[in-house]
Amino acid sequence: MKRRHTACAALVVGLLLSQGAVAEDARITPKLSTTLQRTCQGEATRLVLMDQGQAVADAQPTIERQTRRFRASRAPDGWAFEHSVITPSNESTLRFETAPGGAVTTADMSGPSVDALPRNQMYALATATAEDVPERLLLGRSFAVGDSYYPEDLRRNLLTRAGAGMGLPFAVNGSVDMRYEGQVEFEGRRAWRFAGRITASGSGEVSGAAIAVDHGTEAVILHDAETGLVLKYDTRADTHISRDGRPFRHFQKTDAFTCEIIPR
């Protein structure tokens, strides 16, 4: 039976309370800094609540602490970016370039986890990762309250990748409803708040079993109004999988980090 994900109200309310009231409706045209960069501290978690149709007793999340660094530069034909993710067991660096409007033109990744990949797989991973970098979504765009954070082509791509990321051999349908909500204050800085929900669901046959998936993600992203750089990023994902009409697997993921804006 299909289950619906319940929104994580505590996450959203907590962010609202800590950031102050949303400012008046006004159109913004972000400008991305090339003289400052962001350095971020955060963690990603994964919690399995049900596996193989059995509830996991005393379920505890796995936690990976991370340091992230990001900087932007102008390139002859657009923009150049460098984004690094450092964990206790790995360090990877993504370098990519875009056209003036943000379309990814070249992408490359390096680090122990990707160096052994075939070139075509590395390039596909680097391109997908570059498309998800938040600052790229601001290039060449302006927003009024209610405008979508993700352009239409990327919304379709996100749903396609959501199914592939869960290893599903069938297509998923859903929605990507992340919107600009206005200006807020966060830790003494003016910030633009983007928030909303991403859903994906689908069903099909896998090894003779009827599999159905229902997935939902709640997200809040704050961009610094002066530099365009991310100040805070919070997502909470919840996934239910059923097998032959019975609950089979249930897991949750979170990804959260807070950033400082510093000189390069």
Phi, psi and chi 1 to 4 in degrees:
 res  aa     phi    psi   chi1   chi2   chi3   chi4
   1 MET       -  138.5  177.2 -179.6  -63.4      -
   2 LYS   -72.8  131.9 -176.7  177.8  179.3  179.7
   3 ARG  -108.3  150.2  -63.7 -170.9  179.1 -173.9
   4 ARG  -107.7  138.3  -63.6 -161.3  175.2  -85.2
   5 HIS   -74.4  134.4  170.6   57.5      -      -
   6 THR   -91.4  129.0  -59.1      -      -      -
   7 ALA   -58.9  143.6      -      -      -      -
   8 CYS   -84.5   83.3 -177.3      -      -      -
   9 ALA   -63.4  -35.8      -      -      -      -
  10 ALA   -61.9  -39.1      -      -      -      -
  11 LEU   -61.1  -49.7  171.0   66.3      -      -
  12 VAL   -67.0  -45.8  177.0      -      -      -
  13 VAL   -62.8  -41.1  171.1      -      -      -
  14 GLY   -61.3  -41.5      -      -      -      -
  15 LEU   -66.6  -39.5  -76.3  170.8      -      -
  16 LEU   -60.4  -45.2  -81.7  170.5      -      -
  17 LEU   -65.8  -34.0  -69.4  175.7      -      -
  18 SER   -82.9  -13.2   64.9      -      -      -
  19 GLN  -110.4   -6.1  -67.5  158.0   26.1      -
  20 GLY    86.7  179.7      -      -      -      -
  21 ALA   -76.3  150.4      -      -      -      -
  22 VAL   -70.5  136.6  174.3      -      -      -
  23 ALA   -76.6  178.5      -      -      -      -
  24 GLU   -62.4  154.7  -67.3 -178.7    0.7      -
  25 ASP   -63.3  118.1 -178.2  -10.6      -      -
  26 ALA  -153.5  142.2      -      -      -      -
  27 ARG   -75.8  138.8 -179.5  167.9  -69.4  -82.5
  28 ILE  -118.1  149.4   61.3  169.6      -      -
  29 THR  -128.1   94.8  -57.7      -      -      -
  30 PRO   -62.6  144.3  -23.4   35.4      -      -
  31 LYS  -120.9  126.9  -57.7  -64.6 -177.0 -177.1
  32 LEU   -93.3  129.0 -166.5   57.2      -      -
  33 SER   -73.5  140.0  174.5      -      -      -
  34 THR  -111.9    2.5   58.5      -      -      -
  35 THR  -108.8  -14.2   59.1      -      -      -
  36 LEU  -120.7  161.5  -61.5  172.8      -      -
  37 GLN  -137.9  170.2   64.8 -178.5   12.5      -
  38 ARG  -114.9  144.5   63.4  171.3  164.0   92.8
  39 THR  -128.2  132.5 -179.3      -      -      -
  40 CYS  -128.9  146.9  -43.7      -      -      -
  41 GLN  -120.2  136.1  -57.7  -62.7  -35.7      -
  42 GLY  -169.1 -168.4      -      -      -      -
  43 GLU  -153.0  151.9   63.3 -178.8   31.9      -
  44 ALA  -116.4  137.1      -      -      -      -
  45 THR  -126.5  156.6   72.5      -      -      -
  46 ARG  -140.3  130.3  178.0 -178.0  173.0   88.7
  47 LEU  -131.4  118.1  176.1   64.0      -      -
  48 VAL   -96.1  117.1  178.3      -      -      -
  49 LEU   -99.0  -25.1  -62.5  168.6      -      -
  50 MET  -145.3  138.6  173.5  178.0  -76.1      -
  51 ASP  -143.8  134.8 -166.3   23.1      -      -
  52 GLN    54.0   33.7  -56.0  -68.1  -42.8      -
  53 GLY    81.1    3.8      -      -      -      -
  54 GLN  -118.1  134.4  -59.5  -65.7  -41.2      -
  55 ALA   -63.2  139.4      -      -      -      -
  56 VAL   -85.1  117.1  176.9      -      -      -
  57 ALA   -69.8  137.0      -      -      -      -
  58 ASP    50.2   47.2  -61.1  -37.2      -      -
  59 ALA   -59.3  131.9      -      -      -      -
  60 GLN  -127.8  140.1  -61.6  -66.1  -36.9      -
  61 PRO   -76.5  148.6   29.3  -35.3      -      -
  62 THR   -86.2  138.7   59.1      -      -      -
  63 ILE  -125.6  129.5  -59.5  173.9      -      -
  64 GLU  -121.0  114.2 -178.6 -178.5   74.6      -
  65 ARG   -83.7  144.4  -70.3  177.7  172.1   80.5
  66 GLN  -137.6  150.0  -57.5  174.0  -18.3      -
  67 THR  -116.6  132.0  -63.2      -      -      -
  68 ARG  -124.9  141.7  -53.5 -172.5 -172.2 -162.6
  69 ARG  -132.3  141.0  -60.6 -169.2 -179.6  102.4
  70 PHE  -145.3  139.0  173.7   83.8      -      -
  71 ARG  -148.0  153.8   61.4 -176.3 -178.9 -178.4
  72 ALA  -123.4  146.7      -      -      -      -
  73 SER  -139.2  156.5  -55.7      -      -      -
  74 ARG   -80.5  140.6  -65.0  -51.9  -59.4 -103.8
  75 ALA  -115.3  163.6      -      -      -      -
  76 PRO   -54.4  -36.0  -27.0   35.4      -      -
  77 ASP  -114.7   20.8  -62.1  -41.8      -      -
  78 GLY   155.8 -116.9      -      -      -      -
  79 TRP  -131.3  152.5  -69.7   84.8      -      -
  80 ALA  -126.6  138.4      -      -      -      -
  81 PHE  -132.5  150.7  -59.2   96.6      -      -
  82 GLU  -134.0  126.5 -177.6  175.0  -63.8      -
  83 HIS  -133.8  121.8 -177.3 -128.9      -      -
  84 SER  -116.5  142.2  -62.2      -      -      -
  85 VAL  -125.4  122.9  178.6      -      -      -
  86 ILE  -118.7  124.9  -56.7  164.9      -      -
  87 THR  -123.1  170.7   71.1      -      -      -
  88 PRO   -59.0  -24.7  -27.9   36.9      -      -
  89 SER  -112.6   -3.2   60.4      -      -      -
  90 ASN  -160.2  157.0 -173.8   50.2      -      -
  91 GLU  -141.8  127.5  179.0  175.0  -10.0      -
  92 SER  -130.6  147.3   63.4      -      -      -
  93 THR  -127.9  129.1  -61.8      -      -      -
  94 LEU  -107.4  127.0  166.8   70.1      -      -
  95 ARG  -123.0  129.1  -64.9  179.5  178.6   87.0
  96 PHE  -150.7  160.1   66.3  100.0      -      -
  97 GLU  -124.0  153.9  -65.7 -172.7    3.0      -
  98 THR  -133.5  162.1   73.6      -      -      -
  99 ALA   -70.8  168.3      -      -      -      -
 100 PRO   -54.1  -33.3  -28.8   37.0      -      -
 101 GLY   -85.7    1.1      -      -      -      -
 102 GLY   105.9   -7.8      -      -      -      -
 103 ALA   -65.1  129.6      -      -      -      -
 104 VAL   -69.4  127.9  176.9      -      -      -
 105 THR  -108.1  -37.7   54.3      -      -      -
 106 THR  -141.8  151.1   63.6      -      -      -
 107 ALA  -153.9  143.7      -      -      -      -
 108 ASP  -150.6  141.7 -175.1   80.6      -      -
 109 MET  -125.8  149.0  -69.9 -174.1   77.9      -
 110 SER  -139.8  154.7   60.9      -      -      -
 111 GLY   140.8  161.1      -      -      -      -
 112 PRO   -55.7  -33.9  -24.7   33.9      -      -
 113 SER   -77.4  -15.6   62.1      -      -      -
 114 VAL  -121.3  -14.7  -64.0      -      -      -
 115 ASP   -61.8  -28.5  -73.5  -15.0      -      -
 116 ALA   -86.3   -5.2      -      -      -      -
 117 LEU   -71.8  146.7  -68.9  176.4      -      -
 118 PRO   -58.6  151.9  -23.4   33.5      -      -
 119 ARG   -56.6  -41.6 -179.8   67.5 -175.1  176.6
 120 ASN   -67.8  -35.2   61.9  -30.5      -      -
 121 GLN   -69.5  -41.0  -67.7 -176.0   21.5      -
 122 MET   -61.5  -43.8 -176.0  -78.2  -63.8      -
 123 TYR   -65.3  -40.4 -178.0   74.8      -      -
 124 ALA   -63.0  -42.0      -      -      -      -
 125 LEU   -66.5  -43.8  176.2   61.3      -      -
 126 ALA   -63.2  -41.5      -      -      -      -
 127 THR   -65.4  -44.9  -59.3      -      -      -
 128 ALA   -63.3  -40.6      -      -      -      -
 129 THR   -66.7  -40.1  -55.2      -      -      -
 130 ALA   -62.9  -39.5      -      -      -      -
 131 GLU   -62.7  -26.3  -71.4 -177.3  -18.9      -
 132 ASP   -88.9   -5.9  -69.0  -20.9      -      -
 133 VAL   -65.6  121.4  171.3      -      -      -
 134 PRO   -59.0  -42.1  -25.0   34.6      -      -
 135 GLU   -59.8  -30.7  -75.7   85.4   -5.4      -
 136 ARG   -61.0  -30.6 -172.6 -170.8   70.2   82.5
 137 LEU   -70.3  -13.8  -60.0  176.6      -      -
 138 LEU   -89.9  -16.1  -56.6 -175.4      -      -
 139 LEU   -64.6  129.1  -62.1  177.2      -      -
 140 GLY    67.5   18.9      -      -      -      -
 141 ARG  -126.1  161.5  -58.8  178.1   67.6 -165.7
 142 SER  -133.5  157.4   63.6      -      -      -
 143 PHE  -136.8  136.4  -58.8   87.8      -      -
 144 ALA  -109.1  160.3      -      -      -      -
 145 VAL   -54.6  130.0  170.8      -      -      -
 146 GLY    99.6  -12.9      -      -      -      -
 147 ASP   -72.5  147.7  -75.5  -11.1      -      -
 148 SER   -71.4  138.4  177.2      -      -      -
 149 TYR   -71.2  -42.8 -173.2   53.8      -      -
 150 TYR   -97.0  130.7  -67.6  102.0      -      -
 151 PRO   -67.0  161.7   21.5  -29.9      -      -
 152 GLU   -57.3  -44.5  175.8   60.7   28.2      -
 153 ASP   -62.9  -36.9   59.1  -19.1      -      -
 154 LEU   -73.9  -32.7 -175.2   53.7      -      -
 155 ARG   -59.7  -43.6  -66.3 -158.0  -64.5  -90.2
 156 ARG   -65.2  -40.8  -66.8 -166.7  -59.4  -91.9
 157 ASN   -65.3  -38.6 -167.5   15.3      -      -
 158 LEU   -61.0  -41.3  -74.9  172.5      -      -
 159 LEU   -66.8  -40.1  -67.9  175.3      -      -
 160 THR   -61.9  -44.2  -60.7      -      -      -
 161 ARG   -71.2  -27.0  -74.2 -162.4  -86.0  122.5
 162 ALA   -62.2  -44.5      -      -      -      -
 163 GLY   -65.9  -44.2      -      -      -      -
 164 ALA   -64.4  -37.5      -      -      -      -
 165 GLY   -65.4  -26.5      -      -      -      -
 166 MET   -90.9    4.8  -70.8 -175.5  -79.5      -
 167 GLY    73.0   25.8      -      -      -      -
 168 LEU   -87.2  134.0  -57.8  176.8      -      -
 169 PRO   -85.9    3.4   32.2  -34.6      -      -
 170 PHE  -123.0  161.6   48.9   81.2      -      -
 171 ALA   -74.8  153.5      -      -      -      -
 172 VAL  -118.9  151.9  -61.2      -      -      -
 173 ASN  -117.4  161.3  -63.4  -53.5      -      -
 174 GLY   169.2 -154.7      -      -      -      -
 175 SER  -148.2  152.3   64.1      -      -      -
 176 VAL  -122.8  100.8  179.7      -      -      -
 177 ASP  -119.3   67.8 -168.9   22.8      -      -
 178 MET  -103.8  124.9  -72.6  -81.0  -65.6      -
 179 ARG  -133.6  155.9  -61.4 -176.4 -178.4  -83.9
 180 TYR   -73.7  126.5  175.0   54.3      -      -
 181 GLU  -108.0   -7.4  -66.1 -170.6  -19.0      -
 182 GLY   123.2 -175.8      -      -      -      -
 183 GLN   -93.4  137.4 -171.8  177.2  128.7      -
 184 VAL  -132.0  176.5  -61.2      -      -      -
 185 GLU  -115.2  133.2 -176.4  175.0  -43.1      -
 186 PHE  -136.6  115.7  177.8   71.7      -      -
 187 GLU    49.4   45.5  -64.5 -173.9   -9.7      -
 188 GLY    82.5    3.8      -      -      -      -
 189 ARG  -118.4  145.9  -60.0 -173.7   73.6  100.9
 190 ARG   -73.5  136.5  -69.9 -174.2  -55.1  112.9
 191 ALA  -139.6  152.4      -      -      -      -
 192 TRP   -99.4  128.4  -61.5  -45.5      -      -
 193 ARG  -102.0  125.1  175.7 -174.1  166.6   94.3
 194 PHE  -118.0  132.1  -63.5   84.6      -      -
 195 ALA  -153.0  158.8      -      -      -      -
 196 GLY   160.5 -155.4      -      -      -      -
 197 ARG  -139.1  140.8  179.7  170.2  168.4   76.5
 198 ILE  -118.9  128.1  -59.3  170.1      -      -
 199 THR  -125.1  150.1   64.6      -      -      -
 200 ALA  -151.3  134.8      -      -      -      -
 201 SER  -149.1  155.4   61.7      -      -      -
 202 GLY  -176.7  170.0      -      -      -      -
 203 SER  -151.7  156.2   60.4      -      -      -
 204 GLY  -179.8 -178.2      -      -      -      -
 205 GLU   -99.8  131.7 -173.3  173.2  -58.7      -
 206 VAL  -131.5  116.8  179.1      -      -      -
 207 SER    51.6   41.2  -59.8      -      -      -
 208 GLY    82.7   -0.3      -      -      -      -
 209 ALA  -109.1  145.9      -      -      -      -
 210 ALA   -84.7  113.1      -      -      -      -
 211 ILE  -109.5  134.6  -58.9  -63.5      -      -
 212 ALA  -130.1  140.4      -      -      -      -
 213 VAL  -126.7  137.5  174.7      -      -      -
 214 ASP  -133.3  120.2 -171.3   30.8      -      -
 215 HIS  -130.9  140.7  169.4   89.9      -      -
 216 GLY  -142.7  141.3      -      -      -      -
 217 THR  -129.0  130.0  -65.2      -      -      -
 218 GLU  -102.0  135.2  -60.9  -73.2  -20.8      -
 219 ALA  -140.1  144.0      -      -      -      -
 220 VAL  -136.1  126.1  176.2      -      -      -
 221 ILE  -129.7  129.8  -58.0  173.4      -      -
 222 LEU  -113.0  126.6  -57.5 -176.8      -      -
 223 HIS  -106.5  135.6  -75.2  -92.9      -      -
 224 ASP   -62.8  128.8  178.2   49.9      -      -
 225 ALA   -70.4  -23.7      -      -      -      -
 226 GLU   -84.8  -32.7  -66.0 -177.2    9.2      -
 227 THR  -117.3  -15.9   65.0      -      -      -
 228 GLY    80.3   -7.3      -      -      -      -
 229 LEU   -76.2  151.6  -60.2  170.0      -      -
 230 VAL   -69.6  133.8  168.8      -      -      -
 231 LEU  -101.0  -37.2  -74.5  173.1      -      -
 232 LYS  -150.7  143.1 -170.2  171.3 -178.9   64.9
 233 TYR  -141.0  124.4  178.8   98.9      -      -
 234 ASP  -138.3  123.9  -83.9  -82.6      -      -
 235 THR  -133.1  146.8   65.5      -      -      -
 236 ARG  -134.8  120.0  179.6 -177.4  177.7   88.4
 237 ALA  -113.9  143.3      -      -      -      -
 238 ASP  -135.0  125.4 -168.5  -86.1      -      -
 239 THR  -128.0  127.5  -56.6      -      -      -
 240 HIS  -113.1  134.4  -68.2  -89.4      -      -
 241 ILE  -126.1  130.4  -59.3  174.8      -      -
 242 SER  -113.7  154.3   66.9      -      -      -
 243 ARG  -129.7  120.9  177.7 -173.5  174.1  100.0
 244 ASP    51.7   40.8  -65.7  -30.9      -      -
 245 GLY    82.3    4.1      -      -      -      -
 246 ARG  -119.7  144.3  -63.8 -177.4  178.0 -178.5
 247 PRO   -55.6  132.4  -25.6   35.8      -      -
 248 PHE  -123.9  -40.9 -178.5   70.9      -      -
 249 ARG  -149.8  142.0 -171.6  167.4  174.3   80.5
 250 HIS  -145.4  122.6  177.4 -157.6      -      -
 251 PHE  -143.5  158.2   58.0   91.6      -      -
 252 GLN  -128.7  147.0  -62.7  174.4  -22.9      -
 253 LYS  -132.4  145.2  -68.2 -177.7  177.5 -179.3
 254 THR  -130.2  152.1   67.1      -      -      -
 255 ASP  -143.6  116.3 -171.5   12.0      -      -
 256 ALA  -143.3  135.7      -      -      -      -
 257 PHE  -152.1  153.0   55.6   87.1      -      -
 258 THR  -123.2  140.6  -58.7      -      -      -
 259 CYS  -120.3  152.6  -53.3      -      -      -
 260 GLU  -106.8  142.4  -69.4 -176.9  -79.1      -
 261 ILE   -97.9  118.1  -51.4  -62.1      -      -
 262 ILE  -133.6  162.1   61.4  173.4      -      -
 263 PRO   -63.4  154.0  -21.6   33.5      -      -
 264 ARG   -81.3      -  -64.6 -179.7   55.8  166.2
